[in-house]
Amino acid sequence: MKGSSLDAAVLADIALVLLIADWPIASGVIEGAARHLTDRLDITGSRWSVPGAEALLILRAVINNDDFPAYWNFHVQAEHRRLHPAADQANYKLTA
């Protein structure tokens, strides 16, 4: 090794070990997909909180995977349960 960089032979050996161990190796396709999801975060003048950026990335991944209709149905049902909890009148006695 020269300096802090690894030479091609060492990188090839590392890649072979990872492939034998069945570990994923980043490829241009994976890097392109990651860039496709994150490109909207780099709009001039925008500021993102970590929770806001995570929410946007998750939503973009859901849309890109064509899972949005199923996600939206789940979201609507979860919001309905949150806003309208089950009635618990059966737990109370009438005192009038």
C-alpha positions as CSV (number, residue, x, y, z in Angstrom):
1,M,0.0,0.0,0.0
2,K,1.2,3.5,-0.8
3,G,0.2,6.2,1.6
4,S,-3.4,5.7,2.7
5,S,-4.9,4.3,-0.5
6,L,-5.3,0.7,-1.3
7,D,-4.0,-0.8,-4.6
8,A,-6.2,-2.6,-7.1
9,A,-5.0,-6.1,-6.0
10,V,-6.0,-5.5,-2.4
11,L,-9.3,-4.1,-3.4
12,A,-9.9,-7.1,-5.6
13,D,-9.1,-9.4,-2.7
14,I,-11.5,-7.5,-0.4
15,A,-14.2,-7.7,-3.1
16,L,-13.7,-11.4,-3.5
17,V,-14.0,-12.0,0.2
18,L,-17.2,-10.0,0.4
19,L,-18.7,-11.8,-2.6
20,I,-17.8,-15.2,-1.1
21,A,-19.5,-14.1,2.2
22,D,-22.6,-13.1,0.1
23,W,-22.3,-9.4,1.3
24,P,-23.7,-6.8,-1.0
25,I,-21.2,-4.6,-2.8
26,A,-22.3,-1.1,-3.9
27,S,-22.7,-0.7,-7.6
28,G,-23.4,2.1,-10.0
29,V,-27.0,1.1,-10.0
30,I,-27.3,1.3,-6.2
31,E,-25.4,4.6,-6.2
32,G,-27.7,6.0,-8.9
33,A,-30.8,4.9,-7.0
34,A,-29.5,6.7,-3.9
35,R,-28.7,9.8,-5.9
36,H,-32.2,9.6,-7.5
37,L,-33.8,9.6,-4.0
38,T,-31.7,12.4,-2.5
39,D,-31.4,14.8,-5.5
40,R,-34.5,16.8,-4.3
41,L,-32.9,17.5,-1.0
42,D,-30.2,19.7,-2.6
43,I,-32.5,22.4,-3.8
44,T,-31.0,25.9,-3.5
45,G,-32.1,27.6,-0.3
46,S,-33.8,24.6,1.2
47,R,-33.1,23.5,4.8
48,W,-34.1,20.1,6.1
49,S,-34.4,18.8,9.6
50,V,-33.4,15.2,10.0
51,P,-36.9,13.9,10.6
52,G,-38.2,16.0,7.7
53,A,-35.5,14.7,5.3
54,E,-36.1,11.1,6.5
55,A,-39.9,11.4,5.9
56,L,-39.3,12.8,2.4
57,L,-36.8,10.0,1.5
58,I,-39.1,7.3,2.8
59,L,-42.0,8.7,0.8
60,R,-40.0,9.0,-2.4
61,A,-38.8,5.4,-2.0
62,V,-42.4,4.3,-1.5
63,I,-43.5,6.1,-4.6
64,N,-40.5,4.9,-6.7
65,N,-41.3,1.3,-5.7
66,D,-44.9,1.7,-6.8
67,D,-46.1,1.0,-3.2
68,F,-47.9,4.3,-2.7
69,P,-51.5,3.0,-3.0
70,A,-50.9,0.4,-0.3
71,Y,-49.0,2.9,1.8
72,W,-51.8,5.5,1.5
73,N,-54.5,3.0,2.5
74,F,-52.4,2.1,5.6
75,H,-51.8,5.8,6.4
76,V,-55.5,6.6,6.1
77,Q,-56.5,3.7,8.4
78,A,-53.8,4.6,11.0
79,E,-54.9,8.2,11.0
80,H,-58.6,7.2,11.4
81,R,-57.6,5.0,14.4
82,R,-55.5,7.8,15.9
83,L,-58.2,10.5,15.5
84,H,-61.2,8.3,16.3
85,P,-60.2,5.8,19.0
86,A,-62.6,2.9,19.7
87,A,-65.5,3.8,22.0
88,D,-65.2,2.5,25.5
89,Q,-68.7,3.1,26.7
90,A,-69.2,-0.5,27.6
91,N,-66.6,0.0,30.4
92,Y,-68.7,2.6,32.3
93,K,-72.0,2.2,34.3
94,L,-74.8,4.7,33.8
95,T,-75.3,6.6,37.1
96,A,-78.2,8.8,36.1
